[in-house]
Structures are given as structure tokens and as C-alpha cells.
Amino acid sequence: MVYIPKSQIKENQFTPGGEWSYVKDNSPYTGYYYLLSNGKAYTGKNPNNPPNEEIYQYTVIESANTSGVVPQTSEYNDLWNGSEGRDLRRYGILQNTNYNLIKSIPPTILTFPTPEDYKNYYYKRYFVVKINEQIYKETSLEIYNEIKSQNPVWTWESYLPFTLTWTIKGNIENVFKANRGMIAVKEKEIKRKGLDIYLEQNYLQYYLYTKEENLYTEGGLLITMDGEDYKGFYHIHETQGPMVGAFHTAVGHNKLFYRKFYKGEIVDSLNQSNVITTGETQNIEYRSIRSSTGGGY
């Protein structure tokens, strides 16, 4: 199995049906799936939960054919439901020619900051949210522009596109507050709630830490994955932040969290993994549990 960094995977997604189909035969899919940063999706909660078969998301629109009848021969189905058929249908939309076309639902595409972005201390992220539901998706600049320009290849009528300026470098407290505040401002701007929940209240996502080693805490500074106070040696990894142990090694070791940023008794790891090995650049996703007053910082 090819190794995929966890930062490039959005795991434990679920569809009740009517949204996804198998690429191999276009049959409908119901169940768990995971998404990769390149926009592709596969069955299973994660790559370690087979079978991992590729699926795609789509919406069928009505035909403009005056007869309303589409030939249902086996030869037609083989062509129309295959990759060539999907390409033809999209081409028809682009050429303003109706071929009983399938319009695509905007895919989830995770974007990551570049070295140049870190020099600028922030980068722009692109999203769409359903018009009548609090369903968000992070996507690419290309998809964002096509939804915004109402490209008929996509179901643009159902989505509101927007951007988010995300701070990734600087004083950690200022970065935390800036991203939390930016989300609140954006929710008011698009008149939608739930963006903070979609982003798992991870206001330090992609933050570039200052690397440090051989540090020690008497307690009160860090908490473990279980929300317990941590006392002992730790180090700070550039992308993972504080971790157990005086130095970063090739042996798996636990990630830690700054107490002041994560209220509550438990830090919930979305990918259910609390170890990392030297050389991996995965950014373990996690969620802070809000306090009764709204929580956060």
C-alpha cells in the first residue's frame, strides 16, 4: 500500500446514499468514505479500512430532449456511464449543448500552504457552502472561480463560494485569535453558522511552530490527547507542535496540546492517531471541546 500522509486525508466521512457512485461501474454507494487532497474519494473510513474503491460525487439534471427519452441499450450505457461519457457530458455543457448532462457537485480539495505562503505569514483558503444547508466544503482556487462565475459544469446554483485568509505564522496567541476571529467575521459575512465546526475549531491548523528541543514542564502548560495534565520533557516540532520527549526521534511518540488553547477534559483526535514518526509531515487534526460559555481560548 502506498503511504499517504494523514494531512492529505479527511477520514470518517459518511454518505446515506444518493450522493456517491463507484467509478468502476457507476453503481450507487452508501457508507463510510475518505477524501484525499487531490479531490479523489475512496470507500472505507481510511486507507487502512478496505476495500478502498474509488467513488465520485454527482447530480443528474433533467434532459432538454423534447422527447424526454434516452435510449437504454447496453452499448449506450457502457459508453454513457464510462469516463468517456462523463467527459462528453461536460464538454456539452461547456459548448452550451445539452447531452442530458450530469452536472458535478463541487469536490472537497484540501489546500496546503507553500513555503512562499509561510514567508507571507498567511494564505488564502477556498470554500463553498450549500445555499440552504450548513454543509461546507474546502476546495481549490479553480473550483472556487468556476462556482463564482456560474460555470454550468457545476451545480453552482446550490452553493455560495467564499474565501478565508488563514494565518499560519507569527506569535502563537495572535495567530490563534486571528483565525478564530476571521472565522467569526466570515460567518457573519456569508450569513451562515457552522464554519468553525467544519474546521474542527482547529485555529492553529498549518501553523508553523518554532522548533525547540530538550524542554521540560512542571505541569500546567500542556495536556495529553486525553486532556490530562502533562509533566515531563517535551520538544516542539515545526508542524506538529509540542510532543512527548526531549527530542524528535524515529520512534512513534505522542502529540501534546497547549492547555490554554484547548478547554475541556478531552482533545478529540479525528484520525484516532496520536503518534508520528520523523520525516512525516502529517498534521494530525483535532477538535477543542468548547466550554459552557463558548470556549476557545
Secondary structure by P-SEA (a helix, b strand, c coil): cbbbbccccccccccccccbbbcccccccccccccccccccccccccccccbbbbbbbbbbbbccccccccccaaaaaaaacaaaaaaaaaaaaacccccbbbbcbbbbbbbbcaaaaaacbbbbbbcccccccbbbbbcaaaaaaaaaccccccccccccccccccccccaaaaaaaaaaaaaaaaaaaccccccccccccccccccccccccccccccccccccccccccbbbbcccccccccccccccbbbbbbccccccccccccccccccccccccccbbbbbbbccccccc
